[in-house]
Amino acid sequence: MTVTGYKINNGAGFITILMGGVVRMPGLSNNANYLNIDVKDDEILGIF
């Protein structure tokens, strides 16, 4: 395993070790949804 970084959480009193491409916010994707939205012929596409 390769350590790619760390985050010190002073308020919580612990250190988070970051490894590889792990996302720290569970439930969120790596790509924002606004990248999928487009307007074509006055119609909004890509929302839900």
mmCIF entry with sequence, helices, sheets and N, C-alpha, C, O atoms, coordinates in Angstrom:
data_MODEL
# 
_entry.id   MODEL 
# 
_entity.id                         1 
_entity.type                       polymer 
_entity.pdbx_number_of_molecules   1 
# 
_entity_poly.entity_id                      1 
_entity_poly.type                           'polypeptide(L)' 
_entity_poly.nstd_linkage                   no 
_entity_poly.nstd_monomer                   no 
_entity_poly.pdbx_seq_one_letter_code       MTVTGYKINNGAGFITILMGGVVRMPGLSNNANYLNIDVKDDEILGIF 
_entity_poly.pdbx_seq_one_letter_code_can   MTVTGYKINNGAGFITILMGGVVRMPGLSNNANYLNIDVKDDEILGIF 
_entity_poly.pdbx_strand_id                 A 
# 
loop_
_entity_poly_seq.entity_id 
_entity_poly_seq.num 
_entity_poly_seq.mon_id 
_entity_poly_seq.hetero 
1 1  MET n 
1 2  THR n 
1 3  VAL n 
1 4  THR n 
1 5  GLY n 
1 6  TYR n 
1 7  LYS n 
1 8  ILE n 
1 9  ASN n 
1 10 ASN n 
1 11 GLY n 
1 12 ALA n 
1 13 GLY n 
1 14 PHE n 
1 15 ILE n 
1 16 THR n 
1 17 ILE n 
1 18 LEU n 
1 19 MET n 
1 20 GLY n 
1 21 GLY n 
1 22 VAL n 
1 23 VAL n 
1 24 ARG n 
1 25 MET n 
1 26 PRO n 
1 27 GLY n 
1 28 LEU n 
1 29 SER n 
1 30 ASN n 
1 31 ASN n 
1 32 ALA n 
1 33 ASN n 
1 34 TYR n 
1 35 LEU n 
1 36 ASN n 
1 37 ILE n 
1 38 ASP n 
1 39 VAL n 
1 40 LYS n 
1 41 ASP n 
1 42 ASP n 
1 43 GLU n 
1 44 ILE n 
1 45 LEU n 
1 46 GLY n 
1 47 ILE n 
1 48 PHE n 
# 
_struct_asym.id          A 
_struct_asym.entity_id   1 
# 
_struct_conf.conf_type_id            HELX_P 
_struct_conf.id                      HELX_P1 
_struct_conf.pdbx_PDB_helix_id       AA1 
_struct_conf.beg_label_comp_id       ASN 
_struct_conf.beg_label_asym_id       A 
_struct_conf.beg_label_seq_id        33 
_struct_conf.pdbx_beg_PDB_ins_code   ? 
_struct_conf.end_label_comp_id       ASN 
_struct_conf.end_label_asym_id       A 
_struct_conf.end_label_seq_id        36 
_struct_conf.pdbx_end_PDB_ins_code   ? 
_struct_conf.beg_auth_comp_id        ASN 
_struct_conf.beg_auth_asym_id        A 
_struct_conf.beg_auth_seq_id         33 
_struct_conf.end_auth_comp_id        ASN 
_struct_conf.end_auth_asym_id        A 
_struct_conf.end_auth_seq_id         36 
_struct_conf.pdbx_PDB_helix_class    5 
_struct_conf.details                 ? 
_struct_conf.pdbx_PDB_helix_length   4 
# 
_struct_conf_type.id          HELX_P 
_struct_conf_type.criteria    ? 
_struct_conf_type.reference   ? 
# 
loop_
_struct_sheet.id 
_struct_sheet.type 
_struct_sheet.number_strands 
_struct_sheet.details 
AA1 ? 2 ? 
AA2 ? 2 ? 
# 
loop_
_struct_sheet_order.sheet_id 
_struct_sheet_order.range_id_1 
_struct_sheet_order.range_id_2 
_struct_sheet_order.offset 
_struct_sheet_order.sense 
AA1 1 2 ? anti-parallel 
AA2 1 2 ? anti-parallel 
# 
loop_
_struct_sheet_range.sheet_id 
_struct_sheet_range.id 
_struct_sheet_range.beg_label_comp_id 
_struct_sheet_range.beg_label_asym_id 
_struct_sheet_range.beg_label_seq_id 
_struct_sheet_range.pdbx_beg_PDB_ins_code 
_struct_sheet_range.end_label_comp_id 
_struct_sheet_range.end_label_asym_id 
_struct_sheet_range.end_label_seq_id 
_struct_sheet_range.pdbx_end_PDB_ins_code 
_struct_sheet_range.beg_auth_comp_id 
_struct_sheet_range.beg_auth_asym_id 
_struct_sheet_range.beg_auth_seq_id 
_struct_sheet_range.end_auth_comp_id 
_struct_sheet_range.end_auth_asym_id 
_struct_sheet_range.end_auth_seq_id 
AA1 1 VAL A 3  ? ASN A 9  ? VAL A 3  ASN A 9  
AA1 2 PHE A 14 ? MET A 19 ? PHE A 14 MET A 19 
AA2 1 ASP A 38 ? LYS A 40 ? ASP A 38 LYS A 40 
AA2 2 GLU A 43 ? LEU A 45 ? GLU A 43 LEU A 45 
# 
loop_
_atom_site.group_PDB 
_atom_site.id 
_atom_site.type_symbol 
_atom_site.label_atom_id 
_atom_site.label_alt_id 
_atom_site.label_comp_id 
_atom_site.label_asym_id 
_atom_site.label_entity_id 
_atom_site.label_seq_id 
_atom_site.pdbx_PDB_ins_code 
_atom_site.Cartn_x 
_atom_site.Cartn_y 
_atom_site.Cartn_z 
_atom_site.occupancy 
_atom_site.B_iso_or_equiv 
_atom_site.pdbx_formal_charge 
_atom_site.auth_seq_id 
_atom_site.auth_comp_id 
_atom_site.auth_asym_id 
_atom_site.auth_atom_id 
_atom_site.pdbx_PDB_model_num 
ATOM 1   N N  . MET A 1 1  ? 0.841   -1.175 0.000   1.00 0.00 ? 1  MET A N  1 
ATOM 2   C CA . MET A 1 1  ? 0.000   0.000  0.000   1.00 0.00 ? 1  MET A CA 1 
ATOM 3   C C  . MET A 1 1  ? 0.887   1.238  0.000   1.00 0.00 ? 1  MET A C  1 
ATOM 4   O O  . MET A 1 1  ? 1.942   1.270  0.633   1.00 0.00 ? 1  MET A O  1 
ATOM 5   N N  . THR A 1 2  ? 0.429   2.265  -0.730  1.00 0.00 ? 2  THR A N  1 
ATOM 6   C CA . THR A 1 2  ? 1.186   3.502  -0.849  1.00 0.00 ? 2  THR A CA 1 
ATOM 7   C C  . THR A 1 2  ? 0.451   4.637  -0.156  1.00 0.00 ? 2  THR A C  1 
ATOM 8   O O  . THR A 1 2  ? -0.712  4.904  -0.459  1.00 0.00 ? 2  THR A O  1 
ATOM 9   N N  . VAL A 1 3  ? 1.118   5.300  0.765   1.00 0.00 ? 3  VAL A N  1 
ATOM 10  C CA . VAL A 1 3  ? 0.549   6.464  1.445   1.00 0.00 ? 3  VAL A CA 1 
ATOM 11  C C  . VAL A 1 3  ? 0.760   7.673  0.549   1.00 0.00 ? 3  VAL A C  1 
ATOM 12  O O  . VAL A 1 3  ? 1.889   7.982  0.167   1.00 0.00 ? 3  VAL A O  1 
ATOM 13  N N  . THR A 1 4  ? -0.352  8.370  0.208   1.00 0.00 ? 4  THR A N  1 
ATOM 14  C CA . THR A 1 4  ? -0.263  9.528  -0.683  1.00 0.00 ? 4  THR A CA 1 
ATOM 15  C C  . THR A 1 4  ? -0.368  10.853 0.059   1.00 0.00 ? 4  THR A C  1 
ATOM 16  O O  . THR A 1 4  ? -0.133  11.910 -0.527  1.00 0.00 ? 4  THR A O  1 
ATOM 17  N N  . GLY A 1 5  ? -0.718  10.809 1.334   1.00 0.00 ? 5  GLY A N  1 
ATOM 18  C CA . GLY A 1 5  ? -0.819  12.037 2.098   1.00 0.00 ? 5  GLY A CA 1 
ATOM 19  C C  . GLY A 1 5  ? -1.413  11.788 3.467   1.00 0.00 ? 5  GLY A C  1 
ATOM 20  O O  . GLY A 1 5  ? -1.646  10.645 3.858   1.00 0.00 ? 5  GLY A O  1 
ATOM 21  N N  . TYR A 1 6  ? -1.657  12.868 4.194   1.00 0.00 ? 6  TYR A N  1 
ATOM 22  C CA . TYR A 1 6  ? -2.273  12.768 5.505   1.00 0.00 ? 6  TYR A CA 1 
ATOM 23  C C  . TYR A 1 6  ? -3.052  14.036 5.803   1.00 0.00 ? 6  TYR A C  1 
ATOM 24  O O  . TYR A 1 6  ? -2.811  15.081 5.200   1.00 0.00 ? 6  TYR A O  1 
ATOM 25  N N  . LYS A 1 7  ? -3.983  13.939 6.733   1.00 0.00 ? 7  LYS A N  1 
ATOM 26  C CA . LYS A 1 7  ? -4.803  15.076 7.150   1.00 0.00 ? 7  LYS A CA 1 
ATOM 27  C C  . LYS A 1 7  ? -4.867  15.067 8.667   1.00 0.00 ? 7  LYS A C  1 
ATOM 28  O O  . LYS A 1 7  ? -5.298  14.086 9.273   1.00 0.00 ? 7  LYS A O  1 
ATOM 29  N N  . ILE A 1 8  ? -4.440  16.154 9.270   1.00 0.00 ? 8  ILE A N  1 
ATOM 30  C CA . ILE A 1 8  ? -4.489  16.272 10.727  1.00 0.00 ? 8  ILE A CA 1 
ATOM 31  C C  . ILE A 1 8  ? -5.829  16.891 11.112  1.00 0.00 ? 8  ILE A C  1 
ATOM 32  O O  . ILE A 1 8  ? -6.168  17.986 10.664  1.00 0.00 ? 8  ILE A O  1 
ATOM 33  N N  . ASN A 1 9  ? -6.583  16.184 11.943  1.00 0.00 ? 9  ASN A N  1 
ATOM 34  C CA . ASN A 1 9  ? -7.885  16.647 12.422  1.00 0.00 ? 9  ASN A CA 1 
ATOM 35  C C  . ASN A 1 9  ? -7.730  17.084 13.877  1.00 0.00 ? 9  ASN A C  1 
ATOM 36  O O  . ASN A 1 9  ? -7.951  16.299 14.799  1.00 0.00 ? 9  ASN A O  1 
ATOM 37  N N  . ASN A 1 10 ? -7.350  18.338 14.070  1.00 0.00 ? 10 ASN A N  1 
ATOM 38  C CA . ASN A 1 10 ? -7.068  18.836 15.421  1.00 0.00 ? 10 ASN A CA 1 
ATOM 39  C C  . ASN A 1 10 ? -8.279  18.730 16.349  1.00 0.00 ? 10 ASN A C  1 
ATOM 40  O O  . ASN A 1 10 ? -8.150  18.284 17.489  1.00 0.00 ? 10 ASN A O  1 
ATOM 41  N N  . GLY A 1 11 ? -9.449  19.139 15.865  1.00 0.00 ? 11 GLY A N  1 
ATOM 42  C CA . GLY A 1 11 ? -10.644 19.132 16.702  1.00 0.00 ? 11 GLY A CA 1 
ATOM 43  C C  . GLY A 1 11 ? -11.049 17.738 17.141  1.00 0.00 ? 11 GLY A C  1 
ATOM 44  O O  . GLY A 1 11 ? -11.471 17.544 18.281  1.00 0.00 ? 11 GLY A O  1 
ATOM 45  N N  . ALA A 1 12 ? -10.926 16.765 16.248  1.00 0.00 ? 12 ALA A N  1 
ATOM 46  C CA . ALA A 1 12 ? -11.299 15.397 16.566  1.00 0.00 ? 12 ALA A CA 1 
ATOM 47  C C  . ALA A 1 12 ? -10.180 14.661 17.302  1.00 0.00 ? 12 ALA A C  1 
ATOM 48  O O  . ALA A 1 12 ? -10.430 13.678 17.999  1.00 0.00 ? 12 ALA A O  1 
ATOM 49  N N  . GLY A 1 13 ? -8.937  15.147 17.141  1.00 0.00 ? 13 GLY A N  1 
ATOM 50  C CA . GLY A 1 13 ? -7.821  14.546 17.850  1.00 0.00 ? 13 GLY A CA 1 
ATOM 51  C C  . GLY A 1 13 ? -7.236  13.317 17.181  1.00 0.00 ? 13 GLY A C  1 
ATOM 52  O O  . GLY A 1 13 ? -6.726  12.430 17.866  1.00 0.00 ? 13 GLY A O  1 
ATOM 53  N N  . PHE A 1 14 ? -7.299  13.243 15.855  1.00 0.00 ? 14 PHE A N  1 
ATOM 54  C CA . PHE A 1 14 ? -6.688  12.108 15.175  1.00 0.00 ? 14 PHE A CA 1 
ATOM 55  C C  . PHE A 1 14 ? -6.123  12.514 13.829  1.00 0.00 ? 14 PHE A C  1 
ATOM 56  O O  . PHE A 1 14 ? -6.395  13.608 13.336  1.00 0.00 ? 14 PHE A O  1 
ATOM 57  N N  . ILE A 1 15 ? -5.339  11.635 13.241  1.00 0.00 ? 15 ILE A N  1 
ATOM 58  C CA . ILE A 1 15 ? -4.708  11.852 11.940  1.00 0.00 ? 15 ILE A CA 1 
ATOM 59  C C  . ILE A 1 15 ? -5.317  10.863 10.948  1.00 0.00 ? 15 ILE A C  1 
ATOM 60  O O  . ILE A 1 15 ? -5.446  9.679  11.256  1.00 0.00 ? 15 ILE A O  1 
ATOM 61  N N  . THR A 1 16 ? -5.694  11.341 9.755   1.00 0.00 ? 16 THR A N  1 
ATOM 62  C CA . THR A 1 16 ? -6.219  10.486 8.692   1.00 0.00 ? 16 THR A CA 1 
ATOM 63  C C  . THR A 1 16 ? -5.110  10.277 7.673   1.00 0.00 ? 16 THR A C  1 
ATOM 64  O O  . THR A 1 16 ? -4.548  11.239 7.150   1.00 0.00 ? 16 THR A O  1 
ATOM 65  N N  . ILE A 1 17 ? -4.797  9.010  7.391   1.00 0.00 ? 17 ILE A N  1 
ATOM 66  C CA . ILE A 1 17 ? -3.790  8.663  6.398   1.00 0.00 ? 17 ILE A CA 1 
ATOM 67  C C  . ILE A 1 17 ? -4.505  8.449  5.069   1.00 0.00 ? 17 ILE A C  1 
ATOM 68  O O  . ILE A 1 17 ? -5.467  7.683  5.005   1.00 0.00 ? 17 ILE A O  1 
ATOM 69  N N  . LEU A 1 18 ? -4.045  9.120  3.997   1.00 0.00 ? 18 LEU A N  1 
ATOM 70  C CA . LEU A 1 18 ? -4.651  9.013  2.670   1.00 0.00 ? 18 LEU A CA 1 
ATOM 71  C C  . LEU A 1 18 ? -3.849  8.013  1.845   1.00 0.00 ? 18 LEU A C  1 
ATOM 72  O O  . LEU A 1 18 ? -2.621  8.079  1.790   1.00 0.00 ? 18 LEU A O  1 
ATOM 73  N N  . MET A 1 19 ? -4.564  7.082  1.201   1.00 0.00 ? 19 MET A N  1 
ATOM 74  C CA . MET A 1 19 ? -3.898  6.035  0.436   1.00 0.00 ? 19 MET A CA 1 
ATOM 75  C C  . MET A 1 19 ? -4.545  5.899  -0.928  1.00 0.00 ? 19 MET A C  1 
ATOM 76  O O  . MET A 1 19 ? -5.749  5.656  -1.017  1.00 0.00 ? 19 MET A O  1 
ATOM 77  N N  . GLY A 1 20 ? -3.769  6.050  -1.997  1.00 0.00 ? 20 GLY A N  1 
ATOM 78  C CA . GLY A 1 20 ? -4.264  5.856  -3.358  1.00 0.00 ? 20 GLY A CA 1 
ATOM 79  C C  . GLY A 1 20 ? -5.352  6.837  -3.726  1.00 0.00 ? 20 GLY A C  1 
ATOM 80  O O  . GLY A 1 20 ? -5.278  8.017  -3.384  1.00 0.00 ? 20 GLY A O  1 
ATOM 81  N N  . GLY A 1 21 ? -6.374  6.345  -4.432  1.00 0.00 ? 21 GLY A N  1 
ATOM 82  C CA . GLY A 1 21 ? -7.458  7.192  -4.906  1.00 0.00 ? 21 GLY A CA 1 
ATOM 83  C C  . GLY A 1 21 ? -8.703  7.128  -4.049  1.00 0.00 ? 21 GLY A C  1 
ATOM 84  O O  . GLY A 1 21 ? -9.803  7.328  -4.564  1.00 0.00 ? 21 GLY A O  1 
ATOM 85  N N  . VAL A 1 22 ? -8.575  6.858  -2.770  1.00 0.00 ? 22 VAL A N  1 
ATOM 86  C CA . VAL A 1 22 ? -9.724  6.745  -1.885  1.00 0.00 ? 22 VAL A CA 1 
ATOM 87  C C  . VAL A 1 22 ? -10.370 8.118  -1.704  1.00 0.00 ? 22 VAL A C  1 
ATOM 88  O O  . VAL A 1 22 ? -9.674  9.098  -1.440  1.00 0.00 ? 22 VAL A O  1 
ATOM 89  N N  . VAL A 1 23 ? -11.698 8.194  -1.846  1.00 0.00 ? 23 VAL A N  1 
ATOM 90  C CA . VAL A 1 23 ? -12.450 9.429  -1.667  1.00 0.00 ? 23 VAL A CA 1 
ATOM 91  C C  . VAL A 1 23 ? -12.783 9.575  -0.186  1.00 0.00 ? 23 VAL A C  1 
ATOM 92  O O  . VAL A 1 23 ? -13.292 8.638  0.429   1.00 0.00 ? 23 VAL A O  1 
ATOM 93  N N  . ARG A 1 24 ? -12.499 10.749 0.396   1.00 0.00 ? 24 ARG A N  1 
ATOM 94  C CA . ARG A 1 24 ? -12.734 10.951 1.827   1.00 0.00 ? 24 ARG A CA 1 
ATOM 95  C C  . ARG A 1 24 ? -14.178 11.273 2.163   1.00 0.00 ? 24 ARG A C  1 
ATOM 96  O O  . ARG A 1 24 ? -14.564 11.176 3.328   1.00 0.00 ? 24 ARG A O  1 
ATOM 97  N N  . MET A 1 25 ? -14.993 11.654 1.184   1.00 0.00 ? 25 MET A N  1 
ATOM 98  C CA . MET A 1 25 ? -16.396 11.964 1.430   1.00 0.00 ? 25 MET A CA 1 
ATOM 99  C C  . MET A 1 25 ? -17.253 10.841 0.852   1.00 0.00 ? 25 MET A C  1 
ATOM 100 O O  . MET A 1 25 ? -17.592 10.889 -0.330  1.00 0.00 ? 25 MET A O  1 
ATOM 101 N N  . PRO A 1 26 ? -17.613 9.839  1.641   1.00 0.00 ? 26 PRO A N  1 
ATOM 102 C CA . PRO A 1 26 ? -18.398 8.732  1.119   1.00 0.00 ? 26 PRO A CA 1 
ATOM 103 C C  . PRO A 1 26 ? -19.735 9.205  0.550   1.00 0.00 ? 26 PRO A C  1 
ATOM 104 O O  . PRO A 1 26 ? -20.375 10.096 1.109   1.00 0.00 ? 26 PRO A O  1 
ATOM 105 N N  . GLY A 1 27 ? -20.140 8.618  -0.537  1.00 0.00 ? 27 GLY A N  1 
ATOM 106 C CA . GLY A 1 27 ? -21.406 8.960  -1.168  1.00 0.00 ? 27 GLY A CA 1 
ATOM 107 C C  . GLY A 1 27 ? -21.270 9.988  -2.275  1.00 0.00 ? 27 GLY A C  1 
ATOM 108 O O  . GLY A 1 27 ? -22.211 10.177 -3.045  1.00 0.00 ? 27 GLY A O  1 
ATOM 109 N N  . LEU A 1 28 ? -20.143 10.652 -2.381  1.00 0.00 ? 28 LEU A N  1 
ATOM 110 C CA . LEU A 1 28 ? -19.932 11.630 -3.443  1.00 0.00 ? 28 LEU A CA 1 
ATOM 111 C C  . LEU A 1 28 ? -19.077 11.006 -4.538  1.00 0.00 ? 28 LEU A C  1 
ATOM 112 O O  . LEU A 1 28 ? -18.148 10.249 -4.258  1.00 0.00 ? 28 LEU A O  1 
ATOM 113 N N  . SER A 1 29 ? -19.394 11.327 -5.768  1.00 0.00 ? 29 SER A N  1 
ATOM 114 C CA . SER A 1 29 ? -18.620 10.776 -6.884  1.00 0.00 ? 29 SER A CA 1 
ATOM 115 C C  . SER A 1 29 ? -17.370 11.620 -7.123  1.00 0.00 ? 29 SER A C  1 
ATOM 116 O O  . SER A 1 29 ? -17.240 12.717 -6.579  1.00 0.00 ? 29 SER A O  1 
ATOM 117 N N  . ASN A 1 30 ? -16.466 11.108 -7.928  1.00 0.00 ? 30 ASN A N  1 
ATOM 118 C CA . ASN A 1 30 ? -15.247 11.839 -8.260  1.00 0.00 ? 30 ASN A CA 1 
ATOM 119 C C  . ASN A 1 30 ? -15.511 12.967 -9.246  1.00 0.00 ? 30 ASN A C  1 
ATOM 120 O O  . ASN A 1 30 ? -14.736 13.921 -9.312  1.00 0.00 ? 30 ASN A O  1 
ATOM 121 N N  . ASN A 1 31 ? -16.608 12.872 -10.025 1.00 0.00 ? 31 ASN A N  1 
ATOM 122 C CA . ASN A 1 31 ? -16.945 13.881 -11.028 1.00 0.00 ? 31 ASN A CA 1 
ATOM 123 C C  . ASN A 1 31 ? -18.223 14.597 -10.631 1.00 0.00 ? 31 ASN A C  1 
ATOM 124 O O  . ASN A 1 31 ? -19.214 13.962 -10.270 1.00 0.00 ? 31 ASN A O  1 
ATOM 125 N N  . ALA A 1 32 ? -18.197 15.913 -10.699 1.00 0.00 ? 32 ALA A N  1 
ATOM 126 C CA . ALA A 1 32 ? -19.383 16.700 -10.362 1.00 0.00 ? 32 ALA A CA 1 
ATOM 127 C C  . ALA A 1 32 ? -20.466 16.522 -11.423 1.00 0.00 ? 32 ALA A C  1 
ATOM 128 O O  . ALA A 1 32 ? -20.154 16.392 -12.606 1.00 0.00 ? 32 ALA A O  1 
ATOM 129 N N  . ASN A 1 33 ? -21.724 16.516 -11.018 1.00 0.00 ? 33 ASN A N  1 
ATOM 130 C CA . ASN A 1 33 ? -22.841 16.308 -11.944 1.00 0.00 ? 33 ASN A CA 1 
ATOM 131 C C  . ASN A 1 33 ? -23.005 17.438 -12.951 1.00 0.00 ? 33 ASN A C  1 
ATOM 132 O O  . ASN A 1 33 ? -23.566 17.223 -14.026 1.00 0.00 ? 33 ASN A O  1 
ATOM 133 N N  . TYR A 1 34 ? -22.530 18.637 -12.629 1.00 0.00 ? 34 TYR A N  1 
ATOM 134 C CA . TYR A 1 34 ? -22.692 19.741 -13.575 1.00 0.00 ? 34 TYR A CA 1 
ATOM 135 C C  . TYR A 1 34 ? -21.952 19.466 -14.887 1.00 0.00 ? 34 TYR A C  1 
ATOM 136 O O  . TYR A 1 34 ? -22.260 20.082 -15.907 1.00 0.00 ? 34 TYR A O  1 
ATOM 137 N N  . LEU A 1 35 ? -20.999 18.564 -14.871 1.00 0.00 ? 35 LEU A N  1 
ATOM 138 C CA . LEU A 1 35 ? -20.285 18.223 -16.103 1.00 0.00 ? 35 LEU A CA 1 
ATOM 139 C C  . LEU A 1 35 ? -21.187 17.496 -17.109 1.00 0.00 ? 35 LEU A C  1 
ATOM 140 O O  . LEU A 1 35 ? -20.892 17.476 -18.304 1.00 0.00 ? 35 LEU A O  1 
ATOM 141 N N  . ASN A 1 36 ? -22.287 16.900 -16.624 1.00 0.00 ? 36 ASN A N  1 
ATOM 142 C CA . ASN A 1 36 ? -23.208 16.154 -17.485 1.00 0.00 ? 36 ASN A CA 1 
ATOM 143 C C  . ASN A 1 36 ? -24.358 17.002 -18.009 1.00 0.00 ? 36 ASN A C  1 
ATOM 144 O O  . ASN A 1 36 ? -25.141 16.518 -18.826 1.00 0.00 ? 36 ASN A O  1 
ATOM 145 N N  . ILE A 1 37 ? -24.490 18.254 -17.565 1.00 0.00 ? 37 ILE A N  1 
ATOM 146 C CA . ILE A 1 37 ? -25.611 19.109 -17.947 1.00 0.00 ? 37 ILE A CA 1 
ATOM 147 C C  . ILE A 1 37 ? -25.268 19.883 -19.217 1.00 0.00 ? 37 ILE A C  1 
ATOM 148 O O  . ILE A 1 37 ? -24.161 20.402 -19.367 1.00 0.00 ? 37 ILE A O  1 
ATOM 149 N N  . ASP A 1 38 ? -26.243 19.950 -20.130 1.00 0.00 ? 38 ASP A N  1 
ATOM 150 C CA . ASP A 1 38 ? -26.051 20.668 -21.387 1.00 0.00 ? 38 ASP A CA 1 
ATOM 151 C C  . ASP A 1 38 ? -27.384 21.275 -21.803 1.00 0.00 ? 38 ASP A C  1 
ATOM 152 O O  . ASP A 1 38 ? -28.438 20.799 -21.383 1.00 0.00 ? 38 ASP A O  1 
ATOM 153 N N  . VAL A 1 39 ? -27.349 22.310 -22.615 1.00 0.00 ? 39 VAL A N  1 
ATOM 154 C CA . VAL A 1 39 ? -28.553 22.914 -23.169 1.00 0.00 ? 39 VAL A CA 1 
ATOM 155 C C  . VAL A 1 39 ? -28.486 22.766 -24.683 1.00 0.00 ? 39 VAL A C  1 
ATOM 156 O O  . VAL A 1 39 ? -27.526 23.190 -25.326 1.00 0.00 ? 39 VAL A O  1 
ATOM 157 N N  . LYS A 1 40 ? -29.545 22.146 -25.243 1.00 0.00 ? 40 LYS A N  1 
ATOM 158 C CA . LYS A 1 40 ? -29.609 21.935 -26.682 1.00 0.00 ? 40 LYS A CA 1 
ATOM 159 C C  . LYS A 1 40 ? -31.029 22.227 -27.142 1.00 0.00 ? 40 LYS A C  1 
ATOM 160 O O  . LYS A 1 40 ? -31.987 21.658 -26.619 1.00 0.00 ? 40 LYS A O  1 
ATOM 161 N N  . ASP A 1 41 ? -31.159 23.111 -28.117 1.00 0.00 ? 41 ASP A N  1 
ATOM 162 C CA . ASP A 1 41 ? -32.465 23.511 -28.647 1.00 0.00 ? 41 ASP A CA 1 
ATOM 163 C C  . ASP A 1 41 ? -33.399 23.967 -27.527 1.00 0.00 ? 41 ASP A C  1 
ATOM 164 O O  . ASP A 1 41 ? -34.561 23.563 -27.483 1.00 0.00 ? 41 ASP A O  1 
ATOM 165 N N  . ASP A 1 42 ? -32.893 24.808 -26.622 1.00 0.00 ? 42 ASP A N  1 
ATOM 166 C CA . ASP A 1 42 ? -33.660 25.348 -25.488 1.00 0.00 ? 42 ASP A CA 1 
ATOM 167 C C  . ASP A 1 42 ? -34.173 24.274 -24.536 1.00 0.00 ? 42 ASP A C  1 
ATOM 168 O O  . ASP A 1 42 ? -35.145 24.513 -23.819 1.00 0.00 ? 42 ASP A O  1 
ATOM 169 N N  . GLU A 1 43 ? -33.555 23.110 -24.507 1.00 0.00 ? 43 GLU A N  1 
ATOM 170 C CA . GLU A 1 43 ? -33.917 22.033 -23.593 1.00 0.00 ? 43 GLU A CA 1 
ATOM 171 C C  . GLU A 1 43 ? -32.700 21.692 -22.750 1.00 0.00 ? 43 GLU A C  1 
ATOM 172 O O  . GLU A 1 43 ? -31.595 21.534 -23.269 1.00 0.00 ? 43 GLU A O  1 
ATOM 173 N N  . ILE A 1 44 ? -32.916 21.580 -21.438 1.00 0.00 ? 44 ILE A N  1 
ATOM 174 C CA . ILE A 1 44 ? -31.825 21.242 -20.519 1.00 0.00 ? 44 ILE A CA 1 
ATOM 175 C C  . ILE A 1 44 ? -31.701 19.727 -20.472 1.00 0.00 ? 44 ILE A C  1 
ATOM 176 O O  . ILE A 1 44 ? -32.669 19.025 -20.182 1.00 0.00 ? 44 ILE A O  1 
ATOM 177 N N  . LEU A 1 45 ? -30.511 19.232 -20.756 1.00 0.00 ? 45 LEU A N  1 
ATOM 178 C CA . LEU A 1 45 ? -30.254 17.786 -20.768 1.00 0.00 ? 45 LEU A CA 1 
ATOM 179 C C  . LEU A 1 45 ? -29.299 17.421 -19.644 1.00 0.00 ? 45 LEU A C  1 
ATOM 180 O O  . LEU A 1 45 ? -28.450 18.229 -19.266 1.00 0.00 ? 45 LEU A O  1 
ATOM 181 N N  . GLY A 1 46 ? -29.428 16.218 -19.107 1.00 0.00 ? 46 GLY A N  1 
ATOM 182 C CA . GLY A 1 46 ? -28.474 15.695 -18.139 1.00 0.00 ? 46 GLY A CA 1 
ATOM 183 C C  . GLY A 1 46 ? -28.821 15.936 -16.698 1.00 0.00 ? 46 GLY A C  1 
ATOM 184 O O  . GLY A 1 46 ? -28.014 15.629 -15.820 1.00 0.00 ? 46 GLY A O  1 
ATOM 185 N N  . ILE A 1 47 ? -29.992 16.477 -16.411 1.00 0.00 ? 47 ILE A N  1 
ATOM 186 C CA . ILE A 1 47 ? -30.396 16.663 -15.013 1.00 0.00 ? 47 ILE A CA 1 
ATOM 187 C C  . ILE A 1 47 ? -31.229 15.446 -14.626 1.00 0.00 ? 47 ILE A C  1 
ATOM 188 O O  . ILE A 1 47 ? -32.315 15.227 -15.164 1.00 0.00 ? 47 ILE A O  1 
ATOM 189 N N  . PHE A 1 48 ? -30.725 14.683 -13.718 1.00 0.00 ? 48 PHE A N  1 
ATOM 190 C CA . PHE A 1 48 ? -31.362 13.455 -13.210 1.00 0.00 ? 48 PHE A CA 1 
ATOM 191 C C  . PHE A 1 48 ? -31.663 12.585 -14.362 1.00 0.00 ? 48 PHE A C  1 
ATOM 192 O O  . PHE A 1 48 ? -32.202 11.492 -14.186 1.00 0.00 ? 48 PHE A O  1 
# 
